[in-house]
Amino acid sequence: MKPIRNVVLILLDSLNRHMLGCYGGTEFATPNIDRLAARSVRFTRHYVGSLPCMPARHDILCGALDFLWKPWGSVEIWEDAITVRLREAGVASQLITDHPHLFETGGENYHVDFTAWDYQRGHEGDPWKTRPDPSWAGAPKFGRGHMPYDDSRGWFRGEADFPGPRTLAAGARWIEENAGAHERFFLMIDEFDPHEPFDTPEPYASLYDPGWEGPHLIWPPYVVGAQAKGILDERQATQMRACYGGKLTMIDSWLGRVLDALDQADLWDDTLVILCTDHGHYLGEKDIWGKPGAPLYETIAHIPLLMTVPGVEPGTCEALTTSVDLFATLEAVFDLPPARQRTHGVSLTPLLTGEREAVRDHVLAGVWGREIHLIEPDLKYVRAPSATNAPLAMYSNRWSTMPTHVIPRYQALPLPDDRAVLDRMPGSGVPVLRQIWEAGDAIPFWAASRFRGNHLYDLAADPGEETNLAGGADEAAAASRLAAALRAVEAPAAQFARLGL
């Protein structure tokens, strides 16, 4: 591996691994992701950690799993994002993004320590406009109330006006204007596509379903069993999946401009380029749609990771990895001192140099208040609450939840009450507010949906996760390994209690 001066991290939101050509997908065209993969190390066992959107970014930028402690939130006062120490080390950092949650309640402190940041407005829940363009008829919806996107959409006159194309074009422009201007740099392009709404102009809107008539179905329902329950019929399901594909292909096209800029600036010899995602997105697999309360099946949990590394030949890496490992890799590449917060990642550089064939034997993954997943190279164990989903513990000094635009905040996350106490976070002496919810309490909406018991899958023999082995001879051993993994990260006692461990 050659010395690395710069890093370009491209995060595409809700990117489905199994739909990418470089991972064997044939349903949709992704020529530029495949173009990048042709010069990359392609990781085949890369998995999520904390979900959904902001927790996943916390994994990458802070290096610490947080789904065991809180549902969604900011960088805490005892934590430093990687950009804090990049600044101290004299590395210029730039964020270019259209991701609304980074600028909403619950997303504080992620962007502020970049040397500079650029927010391209108008995606999904971004409150950019107070009214729609009156000359435009309005964005098609499916099963949603009014969204901020409905006021923004009419102001996009053509493909180049959509937030995703603007974000990737800005990323390419930054490379063109800044390559060679900094001794070292870290560029993060956090592109919200192909996240819903799956809204694109032609030709993408009709690319994969040219026979569809009427408004395109751009807002997926978040539900388990959508077709079985009659929420979507087969024709609508085909259309919605096609709309995701259209957005994927559109954003892939604009990614090509970033790759062109890297070519023109001749950066490949000293720049690590990473393409990753926060999670996948259900589009009818097992009749699941969106990101509802359900176990983290492979569709959403098994995610792509491409790393183009100076001096390292393209190929595949079959080692088990997860999102917090990207933080540890950035630390190693930029030779940074350890973070002041406790972190959970392992640098991937020994895998890239060939020094090691594996850096970890398991991954912990989940959504706060829901199942906890132990993922091993060829096994996934999903542990649900043993009875009621209680007690639930939240640790945070920044009491916030995801802005839903659908239900009031006080319903999404009940306020702390007189049971709240000061505690300590593992790895920190900083006092933190701890709230416990017991059975019968109003609980955060994350944890309120139905559970479907424990699951155990042999991923080598059963990659489609069709045969649940829970309840058999192997579950007790898997539960023991899960308990050991939770103890290793000092998970709250409430987690053991609610899971019956």
TAZI-V777025 format. One record per backbone hydrogen bond with DSSP energy under -0.5 kcal/mol. NH is the residue of the N-H (numbers start at 1). CO is the residue of the C=O. E is the energy in kcal/mol with one decimal. If there is no record, write none. Layout:
nh=NH co=CO e=E
nh=NH co=CO e=E
//
This chain:
nh=2 co=310 e=-2.1
nh=5 co=3 e=-0.5
nh=5 co=270 e=-2.6
nh=6 co=270 e=-1.9
nh=7 co=185 e=-1.9
nh=8 co=272 e=-2.8
nh=9 co=7 e=-0.5
nh=9 co=187 e=-3.1
nh=10 co=8 e=-0.6
nh=10 co=274 e=-3.3
nh=11 co=9 e=-0.6
nh=11 co=189 e=-2.7
nh=12 co=10 e=-0.6
nh=12 co=276 e=-2.4
nh=13 co=191 e=-2.0
nh=13 co=193 e=-0.9
nh=15 co=12 e=-0.7
nh=15 co=279 e=-0.7
nh=16 co=14 e=-0.6
nh=17 co=15 e=-0.7
nh=19 co=16 e=-1.4
nh=20 co=17 e=-1.8
nh=23 co=20 e=-1.5
nh=24 co=21 e=-1.9
nh=25 co=20 e=-3.0
nh=34 co=30 e=-2.3
nh=35 co=31 e=-1.8
nh=36 co=32 e=-2.2
nh=37 co=33 e=-2.5
nh=38 co=34 e=-1.8
nh=39 co=36 e=-1.4
nh=40 co=37 e=-1.7
nh=41 co=307 e=-3.1
nh=42 co=40 e=-0.6
nh=42 co=315 e=-3.1
nh=43 co=41 e=-0.7
nh=43 co=305 e=-2.5
nh=44 co=317 e=-2.6
nh=45 co=317 e=-0.6
nh=45 co=319 e=-0.6
nh=47 co=321 e=-2.3
nh=48 co=301 e=-1.9
nh=51 co=366 e=-1.9
nh=56 co=52 e=-2.4
nh=57 co=53 e=-1.7
nh=58 co=54 e=-2.4
nh=59 co=55 e=-1.9
nh=60 co=56 e=-1.6
nh=61 co=57 e=-3.1
nh=62 co=58 e=-2.4
nh=63 co=58 e=-0.8
nh=63 co=59 e=-1.1
nh=64 co=58 e=-0.7
nh=69 co=66 e=-1.4
nh=70 co=66 e=-2.4
nh=75 co=108 e=-1.9
nh=79 co=76 e=-1.7
nh=82 co=61 e=-2.6
nh=84 co=81 e=-1.8
nh=85 co=81 e=-0.8
nh=86 co=82 e=-1.7
nh=87 co=83 e=-2.2
nh=88 co=84 e=-1.8
nh=89 co=85 e=-1.6
nh=90 co=87 e=-1.4
nh=91 co=86 e=-2.9
nh=92 co=90 e=-0.6
nh=92 co=184 e=-1.9
nh=94 co=186 e=-2.5
nh=95 co=116 e=-2.0
nh=96 co=188 e=-2.5
nh=97 co=118 e=-2.5
nh=98 co=190 e=-1.2
nh=99 co=190 e=-0.5
nh=100 co=98 e=-0.7
nh=102 co=99 e=-1.1
nh=103 co=100 e=-2.1
nh=104 co=101 e=-1.1
nh=107 co=104 e=-2.4
nh=110 co=107 e=-1.0
nh=114 co=111 e=-1.5
nh=116 co=93 e=-1.5
nh=118 co=95 e=-2.5
nh=120 co=97 e=-3.0
nh=120 co=118 e=-0.6
nh=121 co=119 e=-0.6
nh=126 co=123 e=-2.9
nh=127 co=125 e=-0.5
nh=128 co=126 e=-2.2
nh=134 co=132 e=-0.5
nh=136 co=133 e=-2.1
nh=149 co=124 e=-0.9
nh=150 co=147 e=-1.8
nh=151 co=147 e=-0.5
nh=151 co=148 e=-1.3
nh=152 co=148 e=-1.3
nh=153 co=149 e=-2.9
nh=155 co=152 e=-2.1
nh=156 co=153 e=-1.8
nh=157 co=155 e=-0.8
nh=161 co=158 e=-2.0
nh=162 co=158 e=-0.6
nh=162 co=159 e=-1.4
nh=166 co=162 e=-2.2
nh=167 co=163 e=-2.5
nh=168 co=164 e=-2.3
nh=169 co=165 e=-2.5
nh=170 co=166 e=-2.2
nh=171 co=167 e=-2.0
nh=172 co=168 e=-2.3
nh=173 co=169 e=-2.4
nh=174 co=170 e=-2.4
nh=175 co=171 e=-1.9
nh=176 co=172 e=-2.3
nh=177 co=173 e=-2.2
nh=178 co=174 e=-1.9
nh=179 co=175 e=-2.2
nh=181 co=178 e=-2.4
nh=182 co=178 e=-0.6
nh=186 co=92 e=-2.5
nh=187 co=7 e=-2.7
nh=188 co=94 e=-3.0
nh=188 co=186 e=-0.5
nh=189 co=9 e=-2.8
nh=189 co=187 e=-0.6
nh=190 co=96 e=-2.0
nh=190 co=188 e=-0.8
nh=191 co=11 e=-2.3
nh=191 co=189 e=-1.0
nh=192 co=190 e=-0.5
nh=195 co=192 e=-1.6
nh=197 co=218 e=-0.5
nh=198 co=218 e=-2.5
nh=199 co=197 e=-2.2
nh=200 co=198 e=-0.5
nh=204 co=201 e=-0.8
nh=205 co=201 e=-1.3
nh=206 co=203 e=-0.6
nh=207 co=204 e=-1.0
nh=208 co=204 e=-0.5
nh=212 co=209 e=-1.8
nh=218 co=216 e=-1.2
nh=220 co=218 e=-0.7
nh=223 co=221 e=-0.9
nh=223 co=289 e=-1.3
nh=225 co=223 e=-0.5
nh=225 co=287 e=-2.9
nh=226 co=287 e=-1.2
nh=229 co=225 e=-2.2
nh=230 co=227 e=-1.0
nh=231 co=226 e=-2.2
nh=232 co=226 e=-1.5
nh=237 co=233 e=-2.5
nh=238 co=234 e=-2.0
nh=239 co=235 e=-2.0
nh=240 co=236 e=-2.7
nh=241 co=237 e=-2.1
nh=242 co=238 e=-2.0
nh=243 co=239 e=-2.0
nh=244 co=240 e=-1.8
nh=245 co=241 e=-2.1
nh=246 co=242 e=-2.4
nh=247 co=243 e=-2.0
nh=248 co=244 e=-2.6
nh=249 co=245 e=-2.5
nh=250 co=246 e=-2.2
nh=251 co=247 e=-2.7
nh=252 co=248 e=-2.1
nh=253 co=249 e=-1.9
nh=254 co=250 e=-1.6
nh=255 co=251 e=-1.8
nh=256 co=252 e=-1.1
nh=257 co=254 e=-1.1
nh=258 co=254 e=-0.8
nh=258 co=255 e=-0.7
nh=259 co=255 e=-2.0
nh=260 co=256 e=-2.5
nh=261 co=257 e=-2.1
nh=262 co=258 e=-2.1
nh=263 co=259 e=-2.2
nh=264 co=260 e=-2.9
nh=265 co=261 e=-2.1
nh=266 co=263 e=-1.2
nh=267 co=262 e=-1.9
nh=270 co=267 e=-1.5
nh=271 co=267 e=-1.0
nh=272 co=6 e=-2.7
nh=273 co=271 e=-0.6
nh=273 co=308 e=-2.1
nh=274 co=8 e=-2.9
nh=274 co=272 e=-0.5
nh=275 co=306 e=-2.5
nh=276 co=10 e=-2.4
nh=280 co=300 e=-1.8
nh=282 co=290 e=-1.8
nh=284 co=288 e=-2.8
nh=287 co=284 e=-2.9
nh=288 co=285 e=-1.5
nh=289 co=223 e=-2.1
nh=290 co=282 e=-2.2
nh=294 co=292 e=-1.0
nh=297 co=295 e=-1.8
nh=300 co=297 e=-1.1
nh=301 co=297 e=-2.4
nh=302 co=298 e=-2.1
nh=303 co=46 e=-1.7
nh=303 co=301 e=-0.9
nh=305 co=43 e=-0.5
nh=306 co=275 e=-2.5
nh=307 co=41 e=-2.0
nh=308 co=273 e=-3.1
nh=309 co=307 e=-0.7
nh=312 co=309 e=-2.3
nh=315 co=40 e=-1.8
nh=317 co=42 e=-2.2
nh=321 co=45 e=-2.3
nh=323 co=47 e=-0.9
nh=325 co=322 e=-1.5
nh=326 co=323 e=-1.7
nh=327 co=323 e=-0.7
nh=328 co=324 e=-1.5
nh=329 co=325 e=-2.0
nh=330 co=326 e=-2.3
nh=331 co=327 e=-2.3
nh=332 co=328 e=-1.9
nh=333 co=329 e=-2.8
nh=334 co=330 e=-2.4
nh=335 co=332 e=-0.8
nh=336 co=331 e=-2.5
nh=344 co=63 e=-2.8
nh=345 co=63 e=-0.6
nh=351 co=348 e=-1.0
nh=352 co=348 e=-1.7
nh=353 co=349 e=-2.3
nh=354 co=350 e=-0.6
nh=355 co=350 e=-1.1
nh=356 co=350 e=-1.9
nh=363 co=375 e=-2.2
nh=365 co=373 e=-1.9
nh=366 co=49 e=-2.5
nh=367 co=371 e=-0.7
nh=368 co=51 e=-0.6
nh=370 co=367 e=-2.2
nh=372 co=383 e=-2.1
nh=373 co=365 e=-2.8
nh=374 co=381 e=-2.8
nh=375 co=363 e=-2.8
nh=375 co=373 e=-0.6
nh=376 co=374 e=-0.6
nh=376 co=379 e=-3.3
nh=379 co=376 e=-1.2
nh=380 co=457 e=-2.0
nh=381 co=374 e=-2.9
nh=382 co=380 e=-0.5
nh=382 co=455 e=-3.3
nh=383 co=372 e=-2.9
nh=383 co=381 e=-0.6
nh=384 co=382 e=-0.6
nh=386 co=498 e=-2.1
nh=387 co=388 e=-0.7
nh=387 co=498 e=-0.5
nh=390 co=388 e=-2.4
nh=391 co=437 e=-0.6
nh=392 co=437 e=-2.4
nh=394 co=435 e=-2.3
nh=395 co=69 e=-2.8
nh=396 co=394 e=-0.5
nh=396 co=433 e=-2.2
nh=400 co=398 e=-0.8
nh=404 co=402 e=-0.6
nh=411 co=408 e=-1.0
nh=412 co=408 e=-2.0
nh=413 co=409 e=-2.5
nh=420 co=417 e=-2.2
nh=421 co=434 e=-2.0
nh=423 co=432 e=-3.0
nh=425 co=430 e=-0.8
nh=428 co=425 e=-2.2
nh=432 co=423 e=-2.2
nh=433 co=396 e=-0.5
nh=434 co=421 e=-3.0
nh=435 co=394 e=-2.4
nh=437 co=392 e=-2.7
nh=441 co=438 e=-2.2
nh=445 co=412 e=-1.5
nh=447 co=444 e=-1.6
nh=448 co=445 e=-1.0
nh=455 co=382 e=-2.1
nh=457 co=380 e=-2.5
nh=459 co=378 e=-1.2
nh=459 co=457 e=-1.0
nh=460 co=378 e=-1.0
nh=462 co=458 e=-2.6
nh=465 co=462 e=-2.1
nh=468 co=466 e=-0.7
nh=469 co=456 e=-3.3
nh=469 co=467 e=-0.7
nh=472 co=469 e=-1.8
nh=475 co=472 e=-1.0
nh=476 co=472 e=-0.5
nh=478 co=474 e=-1.9
nh=479 co=475 e=-2.9
nh=480 co=476 e=-1.9
nh=481 co=477 e=-2.1
nh=482 co=478 e=-2.4
nh=483 co=479 e=-2.4
nh=484 co=480 e=-2.0
nh=485 co=481 e=-2.2
nh=486 co=482 e=-2.4
nh=487 co=483 e=-2.3
nh=488 co=484 e=-1.9
nh=489 co=485 e=-0.9
nh=490 co=487 e=-1.5
nh=491 co=486 e=-2.5
nh=495 co=492 e=-1.2
nh=496 co=492 e=-0.9
nh=497 co=493 e=-2.1
nh=498 co=494 e=-2.6
nh=499 co=495 e=-1.6
nh=500 co=496 e=-0.7
nh=500 co=497 e=-0.9
nh=501 co=496 e=-2.5
//
